Amino acid sequence: MTDVTDHSSQSLDSRPERGTAAYINTSHISHNLNVFKGLHPGKIIAVVKADAYGHGLKNVVPALIDCDAFAVATIEEALALRQLNSEKKIMLLEGVFNDYEMSLAIAHRLDVVIHQDYQVELLKTVPATHDMDVWLKIDSGMNRLGFRLDQLADKLNIIKDIDGMGQIRLMSHFASSDDIHCQQTRSQIKINDQIKTMGYEYSFSNTSAVLNQLNTHEEWCRVGIGLFGISPLGMESYGGDFKLKPAMHLSANIIASKYIKAGEKIGYGGHYTASQNMRIAVVGIGYADGYPWSEHNSAVKVDGLRVAVLGRVSMDMIVIDVSKLKHKLTGKQVTIWGNDLPIEAVAADLKLIPYALICGITKRVKYHVIQ
Ligand SMILES: *Cc1c(COP(=O)(O)O)cnc(C)c1O
């Protein structure tokens, strides 16, 4: 937080910087990994797909050096990660799609997930001298990727006989691990319990499953969003409840402020009408930076005060209610989400999920790494 606070106390200039920036706190990321090590004594796979959930892969990877493996979604992500870490296990969550990707997986020692027959066929191109670790995916009820449980023995038999295979492991994915009592989760747990008896190592739990203590200690947990300090549980659950610390602090500056009269409208479509005389400010962040357009509005934080966003989000700007603030505002730094404004709350206001917010930050936003 220190760096961020220091910026807001700088002397205000009449020509402000737009200052739209994401501060990535790498010690918070290491701290969060340690929190998960406390919750899960077994192996932890750090999921860093989508440019480490919008935090910047190169910023994040060094902070996660104590994880047991990494996971990403695409071959491009895996290659970028291999450049940053030449040693660690990397799991390709959707596996490979063609011979070329398989050749890259071989060359860069990637673990592949196998969820379709065409991928079983691609395994046959692995050189006999290689030992490729394979994660056979079972669809335990999400109806996304994976073989059905009744196909598993058959697929295992085929894969076991292919040359060049290393360890074969099993995996599955929860659809609703944020809700441990729902029927779907209970029936997925039953299938996972069957998978556990098959004599292979396995991986089921994502962040929600670990936070909800669905993880079995022998398994490899796949933790993504929690490493960034965020609770995916919804229902007014915050990372802080689990001692997690936000990895991203997103801020932007006030670039203009003005007084308007009762009855005047604000922004595109005139969606907000002032019910009284107000002081408003314009902040240099919009949906082209990753502050999402939504039917619903949230708030930002200025000088420790939570103030409403008014009217529609523009491409490059939002308008906020600063009626309670008296001093000069131009150039002042505003928290969009982060240390003093939990992203979980902003997402709930916007009727979005925090995943969509962090993954939505665009390249226009400047990144600063805080150790
Ligand atoms: C993204 C992903 C994860 C990580 O999920 P979080 O909710 O971010 O912890 C785990 N497993 C799979 C298959 C994924 O695609």
The ligand as an SDF file (V2000), in Angstrom:
LIG
                    3D

 15 15  0  0  0  0  0  0  0  0999 V2000
   -8.6050  -21.7550  -14.4470 C   0  0  0  0  0  0  0  0  0  0  0  0
   -8.6170  -23.1150  -13.9250 C   0  0  0  0  0  0  0  0  0  0  0  0
   -8.2980  -23.3710  -12.5780 C   0  0  0  0  0  0  0  0  0  0  0  0
   -8.0530  -22.2780  -11.5700 C   0  0  0  0  0  0  0  0  0  0  0  0
   -9.2970  -21.8360  -11.0640 O   0  0  0  0  0  0  0  0  0  0  0  0
   -9.4090  -20.7210   -9.9310 P   0  0  0  0  0  0  0  0  0  0  0  0
  -10.8540  -20.6230   -9.6600 O   0  0  0  0  0  0  0  0  0  0  0  0
   -8.8480  -19.4620  -10.5120 O   0  0  0  0  0  0  0  0  0  0  0  0
   -8.6040  -21.2020   -8.7740 O   0  0  0  0  0  0  0  0  0  0  0  0
   -8.2430  -24.6950  -12.1840 C   0  0  0  0  0  0  0  0  0  0  0  0
   -8.4950  -25.7020  -13.0420 N   0  0  0  0  0  0  0  0  0  0  0  0
   -8.8260  -25.4780  -14.3300 C   0  0  0  0  0  0  0  0  0  0  0  0
   -9.1080  -26.6300  -15.2190 C   0  0  0  0  0  0  0  0  0  0  0  0
   -8.9140  -24.1920  -14.8000 C   0  0  0  0  0  0  0  0  0  0  0  0
   -9.2580  -23.9760  -16.0770 O   0  0  0  0  0  0  0  0  0  0  0  0
  1  2  1  0
  2  3  1  0
  2 14  2  0
  3  4  1  0
  3 10  2  0
  4  5  1  0
  5  6  1  0
  6  7  2  0
  6  8  1  0
  6  9  1  0
 10 11  1  0
 11 12  2  0
 12 13  1  0
 12 14  1  0
 14 15  1  0
M  END
$$$$
